[in-house]
Every structure is written in C-alpha cells, then in structure tokens.
Amino acid sequence: MDKRLLRRLFEKQNPIPFRDTTLHTYTKGYWTVQPFLIGIPYKYYYSKYEVAGWEQVPTDKPVIFAISHRNAFMDSLAFVNCKGTQVWQLARGDAFNNPMMKKLFIFFHMLPLWRERDGVDTKNMNQPTFEACADILYNNGMVGIYPEGNCINEEHIRPLKKGICRIAFLAAEKYQFQPDIHIIPVGVMYSGAEKFKHTQLLNFGKPILLKEYYEQYRSAPAQTINILKDDIEKAMKETATHVPHGTFHHDIVELSKMHARETLLNNNIPVTPLNSFNEEKVISAKLDAYQHSDHEGMKRLVQNLHNYKRIRNQHNLKENTFDKSRSHTFSMVFMALYFLLMFPVYIYGAIINYLPYKFPQQFVEKKIKQKIFWSSAKYVISLFLFPIYYLILFIITWTVLGSIVSGLIFLFSFPISGNIAYYYYFDFKKWLSALRFKRLPEHEKAALIQARDSVYQNLASL
C-alpha cells in the first residue's frame, strides 16, 4: 500500500453531504476489507497483475482518473486492488434503487450516475453526485470516471462523453478555481477479459493539469470543455491499446499480440503485461499506417495470417508451441518428469477444487449472455463460494481426524493445490501441443513453419 494514502486515513476529514447520508473521502472500514475482498483473491484470479506509471499520481492533490472501460466491474476492482487507493467511482444509477445495495455501494465508494435510458430527469438526479465529486476533489480525494460511457471489450478507445469535463470544471468553479485538479488517463487492459488466470495491466499516464484550462474556460466554457475532452481522449489512447476501427481491426489486434510476444521472447525480455503492451502499441501503429499506404499488401499479410491459422488449427496446435524453450528435447523430457512426479498433487487439487471452480464457470456462461459481464460475475460468485466450501471441508477434516492442526494443514492445502492443479492442466495441454508438433510428418511440419515464417517476415519488414 502507498504509505502516503495510509496516512490520509488518520487525518481529520471534512464530512460531505450526499442526499440522505454523509460521505468521507477516506474510510477505515473500506481500507480494512480491501485485502480480504480484493487483495488476496486477486492473486488467484489473475495470473499476472501489473501497475505501471503510479509514480505520476499525486496523493496530496485532487485527482480524476479517466479510465478505459473494457471489462465491467473488474475495471473498478482493479482500482480497489491498486496501492490501497480509495477511489470514488461512478456507477449505473439504477443499481442504487435497492436501499441495501445503495448502502453497500456507498461503503465501497461508488456513487450513482443516471442515464437518459433510465427514464429520469438526469440533470436533477445527477447534480447531487456531481456536487459530491466536487467536494471529494476539494478534500484532495480521488474520483474515477469512465468517459467512454459504455463498456465494450475491444482494443479501441471510443469517443468520450463530456461528463468528466463538466465534473472537473464544476469542482473548479465551486471552489473559486483553487483546486489543483490532476486528470490522470488510465488504461485497464486484459489478455483475456472474460477468462480466469489471465493478465491485467493498470497503466497510469501523464497528468493533465486542469488549471492550465482555467483562463480559457472563464471566457469560452463550451469550447474549453470540447478541447479538454479531446486532450483526455488523446491521452487515454497513449495508456491503452487503441486500434482504429476498420476492415482489418481484428487482424491488426491479433497480429500485434503475436508479434509482441515473439519479439519479447527473441530478445529475452520478460513477457509481462506492460512489456507486451509497449510492443503491441508500436506494431499496431505500423500496421495501421501500412493498411493505408499499401492496402493490397495488407490484404496479402492478412491472407497469410488466416492461412497459417488454418494449418495450425488443423493440427490442434497452440501459438506458444513454437517457443524455442518449449520444443527443446531437454525441456520436453523435464516436463514429462514434472507431470509424472506432480500427478498426485494435481489429482488432489483437481478433485478438491473442481466443484467451486466449475460451478461459477458453467452457471455464468449459461445464464449471462453478454461475455462482458462473465469475469465480474465469476469473480463475485467465487469470492463467496470458495471460502464457504473450504470452511465446510475444514470442519469435515477436523471432525474426521480429531485434530484442529491437521484440519488447518488441509485448509491451507486446498487453495495451494488448486492453483498447482490449474497450471498443471494447462502446462500439460501445452506440452501435448509441442509433442504433436514434433510428431508431425516432415512435409506437414515444413508447410506449417513456412506459413508461420511468411507472417513474421512480413511483420519484421514493416
């Protein structure tokens, strides 16, 4: 946790009136539950979680985070897990209709933002929220806003709404243009937004200083709001993957991810979320320029990609099968020994954790049609299901063995063995893919490698 934020918990705070309740910018209750609801479970839900650029976030000034929105509730949880922050985030107003849920949301520093589709007078309904945001900012608090407006899982920053600018200038006007408000663009990115055990990157960009717009706003507020909106949008495109929409949008995204991983591996650079993002950003920009300068050349590159994927899928192979370290004979033998020795642990972990792992997966994917909400729903269900399930197993082992120490030993083994079993299973699938590749007839192997090389050679020539 950031020590500067921790000190804020024990400083005297001005109460903030909000409708029928009172808000406090930082609360000890919220800070207390963060590790149990987010900090610890996050370590298991994501294989890698990385924060970049946090040093650019001031903790002694008012901050507005302009956040990309690609994975529903998981975008919000990313901030709850980051450095012990207590960011007040705006959420759908209709979710606050239930009095109990309203109290819960406010406890977790969420405020309602009503939309026209909710069938209410948005100006009157949202004004208390805007006023509360202004007061939070005046208390040097943090407010998180998703200026794209809606949530879509795509490698693209959508045109921004003006609400974030209006809230910023409202806070400035309310307090005679005194607050030194910093607007921080934030990219929240995923290697597989709706999937378990993938990666998440929280990328903070350079702050936009609102005070630099004050003079212009006094004379031309509407024009200044548009200028600020455009500046925020431009800054967000620097912190998140942004591939303009077009004929080859999805192909550029896929080619960028493939090339970034290959480049990092060839240069012995760790394949971390931040390193991957930086490489993807470079190659996607080149591909976007290429499709405009040589449309026919881009078509050929995409055709080569599709041809390669068709051949690869025919043999049921994964892209990481071609990693040099994975297909090396020593590595193949070593992994075979690993699978043999760890098989009992895999069986134990898989049996113990199958029910609480599989139930949320099947239930969510069956009941929720929109994939954008899958990850959020799975996380919330698992957050409650796993502890209850482990507690029941603990009581059973304690009762059967007659020893609380033995019960505790088993209790600690449940999540650890489950984690091992998960990676064992997917490592085994990767190993089988590498084995299938080594067993291919030479002419089929040569055709596959040639198809793959044609894609990477075209990318290298850009």
Sequence and secondary structure as in RCSB ss.txt:
>XXXX:A:sequence
MDKRLLRRLFEKQNPIPFRDTTLHTYTKGYWTVQPFLIGIPYKYYYSKYEVAGWEQVPTDKPVIFAISHRNAFMD
SLAFVNCKGTQVWQLARGDAFNNPMMKKLFIFFHMLPLWRERDGVDTKNMNQPTFEACADILYNNGMVGIYPEGN
CINEEHIRPLKKGICRIAFLAAEKYQFQPDIHIIPVGVMYSGAEKFKHTQLLNFGKPILLKEYYEQYRSAPAQTI
NILKDDIEKAMKETATHVPHGTFHHDIVELSKMHARETLLNNNIPVTPLNSFNEEKVISAKLDAYQHSDHEGMKR
LVQNLHNYKRIRNQHNLKENTFDKSRSHTFSMVFMALYFLLMFPVYIYGAIINYLPYKFPQQFVEKKIKQKIFWS
SAKYVISLFLFPIYYLILFIITWTVLGSIVSGLIFLFSFPISGNIAYYYYFDFKKWLSALRFKRLPEHEKAALIQ
ARDSVYQNLASL
>XXXX:A:secstr
  HHHHHHTTS    EEETTEEE SS HHHHHHHIIIIIHHHHHH SEEEEE GGGS SSS EEEEE  SSTHHH
HHHHHTSTT  EEEEEEGGGG SHHHHHHHHHTTEEEE  GGGTS HHHHHHHHHHHHHHHHHTT EEEE TT S
   SSS     SHHHHHHHHHHHHTTT    EEEEEEEEESSTTSTT EEEEEE   EEGGGGHHHHHH HHHHH
HHHHHHHHHHHHHHS     STTHHHHHHHHHHHHHHHHHHTT    HHHHHHHHHHHHHHHHHHHHH HHHHHH
HHHHHHHHHHHHHHTT  GGGG HHHHSHHHHHHHHHHHHHHHHHHHHHHHHHHHHHHHHHHHHHHH   GGGHH
HHHHHHHHHHHHHHHHHHHHHHHHHHT HHHHHHHHHHHHHHHHHHHHHHHHHHHHHHHHHHHTS HHHHHHHHH
HHHHHHHHHHT 
